[in-house]
Amino acid sequence: MARPSKYSPEFRSDAIALWRASAGRRTFKDVAADLNVNPETLRTWVRDQDGRPAAAGAPEAMEAELARLRAENTRLAKAEKEWQLEREILRRAAAYSAREVK
């Protein structure tokens, strides 16, 4: 006969919600430490609620992070092209000014 859990269903739900709210930024170990529970206990609660392994939810968060990083990379590449063009224009202007000074 299994012993009754010392954690209420409300506490379990809140712990699972807290872990999910971190959206992959925090590990089971980090969240469990904040709640003073064993990380494997938290992992089991998430797995049991989902009916699948806890790590299976991670690809969704990883896909969102990948999309964000790709957009950031595109933005930075565009900004770098603009800076290179600006630098080239300023270099030409400086060379032109240097010729006039002579």
C-alpha positions in Angstrom: 0.0 0.0 0.0 1.4 3.4 -1.1 1.7 6.1 1.5 -0.4 9.2 0.9 1.4 12.2 -0.6 2.4 15.0 1.7 1.7 17.4 -1.2 -1.9 18.6 -2.0 -3.3 18.4 -5.5 -3.3 22.3 -5.5 0.4 22.4 -4.6 1.2 20.0 -7.4 -0.8 22.0 -9.9 0.9 25.2 -8.9 4.3 23.6 -9.1 3.6 22.3 -12.6 2.2 25.7 -13.6 5.4 27.4 -12.2 7.6 25.1 -14.2 5.7 25.6 -17.4 5.6 29.4 -16.9 9.4 29.3 -17.0 9.1 28.2 -20.7 12.3 26.3 -20.6 14.4 29.1 -19.0 14.6 27.1 -15.7 15.2 23.5 -15.1 13.3 21.1 -12.9 16.1 21.3 -10.4 15.8 25.1 -10.2 12.0 25.2 -9.8 12.1 22.2 -7.4 14.6 24.0 -5.2 12.4 27.0 -5.0 9.5 24.8 -3.9 11.6 22.6 -1.6 10.6 19.4 -3.4 12.7 16.7 -5.1 13.4 17.5 -8.8 12.3 14.0 -9.8 9.1 14.5 -7.9 8.3 17.6 -10.0 9.3 15.8 -13.2 7.0 12.9 -12.3 4.1 15.3 -11.6 4.5 17.0 -15.0 4.9 13.6 -16.8 1.8 12.2 -15.0 -0.3 15.3 -15.8 0.7 15.2 -19.5 0.5 11.5 -19.9 3.9 11.7 -21.6 7.5 12.3 -20.6 8.1 15.8 -19.2 10.8 16.6 -21.8 8.3 16.1 -24.6 7.0 19.6 -23.9 10.4 21.1 -24.5 10.5 21.0 -28.3 7.6 23.5 -28.4 9.6 26.0 -26.3 12.7 25.2 -28.3 10.8 25.9 -31.6 9.6 29.3 -30.2 13.1 30.1 -29.1 14.6 29.1 -32.4 12.1 31.3 -34.3 13.0 34.2 -32.0 16.7 33.7 -32.5 16.3 33.4 -36.3 14.4 36.7 -36.4 17.0 38.3 -34.2 19.8 37.0 -36.5 18.0 38.4 -39.5 17.6 41.8 -37.8 21.3 41.9 -36.8 22.5 40.9 -40.3 20.4 43.7 -41.8 21.8 46.2 -39.3 25.4 45.0 -40.0 24.9 45.6 -43.7 23.6 49.1 -43.0 26.6 49.8 -40.7 29.1 48.5 -43.4 27.5 50.8 -46.0 27.6 53.8 -43.6 31.3 53.0 -42.8 32.1 52.8 -46.5 30.4 56.2 -47.2 32.3 57.8 -44.3 35.6 56.3 -45.5 35.0 57.8 -48.9 34.0 61.2 -47.4 37.2 61.2 -45.3 39.4 60.3 -48.3 37.7 63.1 -50.3 38.3 65.6 -47.5 41.9 64.5 -47.2 42.5 65.1 -50.9 41.0 68.6 -50.7 43.2 69.6 -47.7 46.4 68.8 -49.6 
